[in-house]
């Protein structure tokens, strides 16, 4: 019963979030496709003129990194203040609170999935078959699932904490901004001077983005590091879930 | 918990920390906290099918008690047990999303109240009919009048098939004909095996609906017993 309500509510709120965004737009759901298209055009034209980093097809490199990054940053940024905004839902009944941040993550994941699908079509049209091998697709899928897990785990922690300390929202925004430049998204890992590279090893996103960019740039990370990153990501979700469950009963007292 | 007892509170106390403004990280580290006990050592058992009235002046802890029973908040100390689905008619508009249509709101709020998808589907027409919003079901909720929203909120809670129903002053919601309708609905619940907690300042209705009444005062139970007696004492006390 409880389990059912959790899933049903999660999906209903996710759907609500997706629908609400385009509700009064004349073009309606077309925006789901137009948005990422414009994004990619801007990335492709503007960024490619400024940076190159000696990568052939640099615009493709950008798409591969920026689309998932946009999902990751938007999901966490939007999920963090959400419980405070949705206080009227929380006052209504004793439903599982985790559906609030998780539905935000899922709705952004939906938009990301659409844009990723469009990117795949684009790659087919361009004849970029190296992205569409079984191995490349497998790495993409793995990276995307881990990214979803990571965003969910972090959102559970930040959204719960933000109920008690509203500063968290601002801290998250700042951290996300720094994190963007600290992750090889618009530049390849090889652009980092080798004596600094170890510091970048602390970032679990390094593994995920190098999995995504593999067909274009080869990053040779030690296998043990990759495993540690995956472990950190999985632990974030588990600990985030436990932490959220512990804090959730006290939300109403602070809203 | 004995079989026929659906709500049981054992030495429940609730402390609130007063926030005069939104807490910030720096403030919470340096400022001393102001505490306030909304409930102190409440013991209460409610049987299945019992109709209990709750009275008390503003600030007596009535809302806090209801929030604890519904599980919206947790007690600082003591234990709470509640069996079955609880619907509260307290904040009828809570949970409504202004951008979404009436239909979408029914769906989401039904889930919030613990209804299954299928249950919502099966009851959809009845909810809409009772709320008298059939014509506007596809319009976004921000176009609804406050009366329409209240009717929808009441209708949803009423058709969520609760085991325990918590009622505030809702009988005064809406126009006269809807007041009559909602009162009839509540009476219908009273005849069924539903457990009802009724919080009201309208003592006549309270006496009519609930054989027993609990009088809360400054977070403590002042009196508990037959409604007639408790209400009389309450009236003389004020």
Interface residues (C-beta under 8 A of the other chain):
Chain A: X4 X5 X8 X9 X12 X13 X16 X19 X20 X23 X24 X88 X89 X90 X91 X92 X93 X94 X95 X164 X165 X166 X167 X249 X250 X252 X253 X254
Chain B: X16 X17 X19 X22 X23 X24 X25 X28 X67 X70 X71 X72 X73 X74 X86 X87 X88 X91 X93 X94 X95 X96 X97 X99 X100 X104 X107 X108 X109 X111 X112 X113 X114 X116 X117 X140
